[in-house]
Amino acid sequence: MALADKVRITLEKLQGLPEETKKIILWTIVVILALIMGIFWINGALNSIQQASQDVGNIQLPTIETPSIKMPDLEENKTPEK
């Protein structure tokens, strides 16, 4: 028996099933495919996040030299209160 004959017989059996059973089979297939696609999506997202974190770790920020400023001491400039 060829594959085409097996497929035809299976489709004829599915056509003979009640509507509720057909809907259950359809939704089961949809859920399984959604789970498989979700696994690939999560895996791709994790790889993208990992790559982005490696890229952020390699960033070399420029150094900025700031002049040293001596702030006056406020205690020395205080006038005694009367």
N, CA, C and O atoms as a DFTB+ gen file, in Angstrom:
328 C
 N C O
     1  1       0.858      -1.177       0.000
     2  2       0.000       0.000       0.000
     3  2       0.901       1.237       0.000
     4  3       1.803       1.357       0.830
     5  1       0.657       2.125      -0.908
     6  2       1.465       3.332      -1.066
     7  2       1.077       4.369      -0.009
     8  3       0.019       4.290       0.616
     9  1       1.961       5.328       0.163
    10  2       1.724       6.396       1.132
    11  2       0.484       7.204       0.772
    12  3      -0.276       7.602       1.655
    13  1       0.279       7.444      -0.499
    14  2      -0.885       8.207      -0.949
    15  2      -2.179       7.492      -0.561
    16  3      -3.157       8.140      -0.189
    17  1      -2.189       6.171      -0.646
    18  2      -3.382       5.411      -0.262
    19  2      -3.629       5.512       1.239
    20  3      -4.774       5.637       1.674
    21  1      -2.563       5.458       2.029
    22  2      -2.699       5.569       3.489
    23  2      -3.244       6.942       3.873
    24  3      -4.096       7.058       4.754
    25  1      -2.748       7.971       3.211
    26  2      -3.214       9.333       3.491
    27  2      -4.692       9.462       3.118
    28  3      -5.472      10.046       3.870
    29  1      -5.072       8.928       1.983
    30  2      -6.462       9.000       1.533
    31  2      -7.386       8.285       2.515
    32  3      -8.455       8.798       2.846
    33  1      -6.983       7.109       2.983
    34  2      -7.808       6.354       3.940
    35  2      -7.928       7.118       5.252
    36  3      -9.007       7.170       5.842
    37  1      -6.831       7.710       5.712
    38  2      -6.858       8.483       6.957
    39  2      -7.776       9.690       6.811
    40  3      -8.548       9.989       7.722
    41  1      -7.704      10.387       5.680
    42  2      -8.573      11.546       5.464
    43  2     -10.041      11.134       5.409
    44  3     -10.901      11.851       5.918
    45  1     -10.333      10.005       4.806
    46  2     -11.715       9.524       4.771
    47  2     -12.221       9.205       6.180
    48  3     -13.382       9.460       6.502
    49  1     -11.341       8.645       7.016
    50  2     -11.727       8.355       8.402
    51  2     -11.994       9.660       9.153
    52  3     -12.959       9.756       9.910
    53  1     -11.141      10.661       8.945
    54  2     -11.326      11.953       9.609
    55  2     -12.616      12.633       9.151
    56  3     -13.299      13.266       9.956
    57  1     -12.953      12.508       7.877
    58  2     -14.177      13.118       7.367
    59  2     -15.404      12.462       7.975
    60  3     -16.446      13.106       8.098
    61  1     -15.307      11.212       8.354
    62  2     -16.440      10.504       8.924
    63  2     -16.629      10.755      10.411
    64  3     -17.632      10.320      10.976
    65  1     -15.705      11.438      11.057
    66  2     -15.813      11.697      12.500
    67  2     -16.834      12.795      12.784
    68  3     -17.111      13.622      11.915
    69  1     -17.402      12.809      14.012
    70  2     -18.309      13.901      14.393
    71  2     -17.564      15.243      14.462
    72  3     -16.341      15.281      14.599
    73  1     -18.319      16.329      14.364
    74  2     -17.736      17.679      14.345
    75  2     -16.939      17.969      15.615
    76  3     -15.859      18.556      15.537
    77  1     -17.436      17.579      16.760
    78  2     -16.735      17.848      18.021
    79  2     -15.367      17.168      18.040
    80  3     -14.387      17.755      18.499
    81  1     -15.300      15.955      17.551
    82  2     -14.022      15.240      17.503
    83  2     -13.063      15.916      16.536
    84  3     -11.865      15.989      16.806
    85  1     -13.568      16.407      15.426
    86  2     -12.728      17.127      14.469
    87  2     -12.157      18.395      15.099
    88  3     -10.988      18.728      14.899
    89  1     -12.997      19.099      15.863
    90  2     -12.538      20.339      16.509
    91  2     -11.469      20.037      17.552
    92  3     -10.495      20.780      17.675
    93  1     -11.641      18.948      18.307
    94  2     -10.641      18.574      19.311
    95  2      -9.314      18.249      18.637
    96  3      -8.258      18.669      19.110
    97  1      -9.363      17.506      17.541
    98  2      -8.140      17.171      16.804
    99  2      -7.488      18.431      16.268
   100  3      -6.270      18.585      16.367
   101  1      -8.273      19.335      15.702
   102  2      -7.740      20.587      15.157
   103  2      -7.047      21.409      16.234
   104  3      -5.916      21.853      16.041
   105  1      -7.717      21.617      17.372
   106  2      -7.147      22.442      18.427
   107  2      -5.933      21.783      19.076
   108  3      -5.017      22.470      19.528
   109  1      -5.926      20.466      19.120
   110  2      -4.753      19.770      19.640
   111  2      -3.548      20.019      18.737
   112  3      -2.446      20.278      19.222
   113  1      -3.757      19.942      17.446
   114  2      -2.676      20.205      16.494
   115  2      -2.212      21.662      16.596
   116  3      -1.013      21.938      16.549
   117  1      -3.163      22.590      16.736
   118  2      -2.812      24.013      16.850
   119  2      -1.986      24.257      18.103
   120  3      -0.991      24.980      18.051
   121  1      -2.378      23.667      19.232
   122  2      -1.645      23.867      20.487
   123  2      -0.244      23.277      20.392
   124  3       0.718      23.900      20.840
   125  1      -0.118      22.102      19.823
   126  2       1.206      21.483      19.680
   127  2       2.114      22.345      18.810
   128  3       3.277      22.559      19.151
   129  1       1.594      22.838      17.692
   130  2       2.402      23.704      16.826
   131  2       2.767      25.015      17.522
   132  3       3.877      25.522      17.358
   133  1       1.826      25.563      18.303
   134  2       2.110      26.805      19.035
   135  2       3.209      26.582      20.069
   136  3       4.072      27.442      20.246
   137  1       3.189      25.454      20.745
   138  2       4.238      25.163      21.722
   139  2       5.602      25.021      21.050
   140  3       6.606      25.525      21.554
   141  1       5.629      24.342      19.926
   142  2       6.896      24.177      19.194
   143  2       7.423      25.537      18.737
   144  3       8.609      25.830      18.887
   145  1       6.532      26.369      18.176
   146  2       6.957      27.698      17.733
   147  2       7.387      28.560      18.919
   148  3       8.334      29.338      18.806
   149  1       6.697      28.427      20.057
   150  2       7.060      29.178      21.257
   151  2       8.440      28.806      21.763
   152  3       9.198      29.669      22.205
   153  1       8.768      27.523      21.700
   154  2      10.095      27.083      22.133
   155  2      11.170      27.719      21.261
   156  3      12.180      28.202      21.774
   157  1      10.960      27.723      19.946
   158  2      11.937      28.354      19.060
   159  2      12.019      29.861      19.302
   160  3      13.103      30.440      19.236
   161  1      10.873      30.502      19.585
   162  2      10.859      31.944      19.822
   163  2      11.621      32.283      21.106
   164  3      12.420      33.219      21.127
   165  1      11.373      31.523      22.170
   166  2      12.064      31.771      23.445
   167  2      13.558      31.532      23.283
   168  3      14.373      32.308      23.782
   169  1      13.915      30.459      22.587
   170  2      15.328      30.160      22.359
   171  2      16.009      31.293      21.585
   172  3      17.124      31.689      21.925
   173  1      15.357      31.808      20.566
   174  2      15.920      32.922      19.801
   175  2      16.040      34.189      20.630
   176  3      17.021      34.925      20.517
   177  1      15.029      34.443      21.470
   178  2      15.075      35.634      22.327
   179  2      16.212      35.527      23.333
   180  3      16.916      36.508      23.576
   181  1      16.401      34.353      23.919
   182  2      17.490      34.164      24.877
   183  2      18.846      34.348      24.207
   184  3      19.754      34.940      24.790
   185  1      18.985      33.845      22.990
   186  2      20.248      34.035      22.262
   187  2      20.493      35.506      21.960
   188  3      21.626      35.977      22.053
   189  1      19.445      36.233      21.601
   190  2      19.598      37.666      21.312
   191  2      19.983      38.435      22.572
   192  3      20.834      39.323      22.520
   193  1      19.367      38.104      23.691
   194  2      19.695      38.785      24.956
   195  2      21.124      38.480      25.365
   196  3      21.846      39.368      25.818
   197  1      21.535      37.233      25.207
   198  2      22.896      36.852      25.554
   199  2      23.903      37.588      24.675
   200  3      24.926      38.057      25.173
   201  1      23.631      37.692      23.396
   202  2      24.533      38.404      22.488
   203  2      24.592      39.890      22.846
   204  3      25.664      40.495      22.825
   205  1      23.439      40.475      23.175
   206  2      23.413      41.895      23.549
   207  2      24.199      42.129      24.831
   208  3      24.901      43.133      24.944
   209  1      24.096      41.222      25.799
   210  2      24.838      41.406      27.052
   211  2      26.344      41.289      26.810
   212  3      27.129      41.980      27.459
   213  1      26.750      40.422      25.885
   214  2      28.174      40.329      25.557
   215  2      28.647      41.609      24.870
   216  3      29.756      42.079      25.125
   217  1      27.812      42.168      24.004
   218  2      28.173      43.402      23.320
   219  2      28.288      44.561      24.302
   220  3      29.184      45.395      24.170
   221  1      27.398      44.622      25.280
   222  2      27.440      45.702      26.278
   223  2      28.695      45.565      27.131
   224  3      29.294      46.568      27.519
   225  1      29.095      44.336      27.422
   226  2      30.304      44.119      28.216
   227  2      31.563      44.562      27.508
   228  3      32.568      44.837      28.163
   229  1      31.542      44.640      26.201
   230  2      32.724      45.011      25.419
   231  2      32.806      46.506      25.125
   232  3      33.740      46.937      24.450
   233  1      31.873      47.297      25.603
   234  2      31.874      48.735      25.327
   235  2      32.977      49.405      26.138
   236  3      33.081      49.195      27.347
   237  1      33.788      50.201      25.478
   238  2      34.849      50.965      26.133
   239  2      34.427      52.434      26.164
   240  3      34.430      53.112      25.136
   241  1      34.072      52.906      27.329
   242  2      33.672      54.300      27.457
   243  2      34.914      55.183      27.532
   244  3      35.926      54.784      28.108
   245  1      34.842      56.371      26.956
   246  2      36.003      57.261      27.024
   247  2      36.177      57.816      28.441
   248  3      35.207      58.017      29.172
   249  1      37.433      58.056      28.803
   250  2      37.688      58.643      30.119
   251  2      37.662      60.159      29.987
   252  3      38.167      60.725      29.018
   253  1      37.077      60.789      30.958
   254  2      36.970      62.244      30.969
   255  2      37.784      62.757      32.145
   256  3      37.532      62.401      33.297
   257  1      38.766      63.600      31.838
   258  2      39.589      64.167      32.901
   259  2      38.945      65.461      33.379
   260  3      38.750      66.397      32.604
   261  1      38.628      65.497      34.637
   262  2      38.012      66.690      35.213
   263  2      39.037      67.380      36.108
   264  3      39.818      66.714      36.788
   265  1      39.035      68.705      36.111
   266  2      39.994      69.422      36.957
   267  2      39.616      69.277      38.430
   268  3      38.442      69.163      38.781
   269  1      40.613      69.284      39.254
   270  2      40.389      69.192      40.691
   271  2      40.046      70.584      41.214
   272  3      40.791      71.534      40.974
   273  1      38.955      70.712      41.909
   274  2      38.509      72.005      42.444
   275  2      38.530      71.917      43.958
   276  3      37.916      71.027      44.546
   277  1      39.249      72.859      44.595
   278  2      39.294      72.874      46.050
   279  2      38.134      73.707      46.546
   280  3      38.012      74.890      46.229
   281  1      37.289      73.070      47.324
   282  2      36.130      73.767      47.877
   283  2      36.545      74.429      49.187
   284  3      37.258      73.822      49.988
   285  1      36.107      75.662      49.412
   286  2      36.463      76.316      50.674
   287  2      35.763      75.615      51.837
   288  3      34.635      75.137      51.716
   289  1      36.460      75.570      52.948
   290  2      35.892      74.950      54.138
   291  2      34.929      75.939      54.778
   292  3      35.325      77.064      55.080
   293  1      33.719      75.564      54.985
   294  2      32.713      76.469      55.527
   295  2      32.951      76.781      56.999
   296  3      32.547      77.841      57.478
   297  1      33.596      75.882      57.716
   298  2      33.851      76.108      59.142
   299  2      34.852      77.237      59.349
   300  3      34.744      77.967      60.335
   301  1      35.814      77.406      58.461
   302  2      36.835      78.442      58.608
   303  2      36.250      79.826      58.355
   304  3      36.719      80.789      58.961
   305  1      35.264      79.970      57.506
   306  2      34.703      81.265      57.128
   307  2      33.546      81.673      58.010
   308  3      32.954      82.728      57.780
   309  1      33.209      80.904      58.982
   310  2      32.076      81.206      59.836
   311  2      32.453      82.317      60.819
   312  3      33.531      82.291      61.414
   313  1      31.562      83.283      60.982
   314  2      31.787      84.337      61.973
   315  2      31.126      83.930      63.276
   316  3      30.048      83.336      63.267
   317  1      31.754      84.239      64.384
   318  2      31.153      83.849      65.668
   319  2      29.835      84.590      65.902
   320  3      29.686      85.768      65.579
   321  1      28.924      83.876      66.454
   322  2      27.618      84.488      66.737
   323  2      27.655      85.143      68.091
   324  3      28.330      84.660      69.000
   325  1      26.931      86.249      68.241
   326  2      26.905      86.977      69.493
   327  2      25.694      86.642      70.279
   328  3      25.504      87.168      71.376
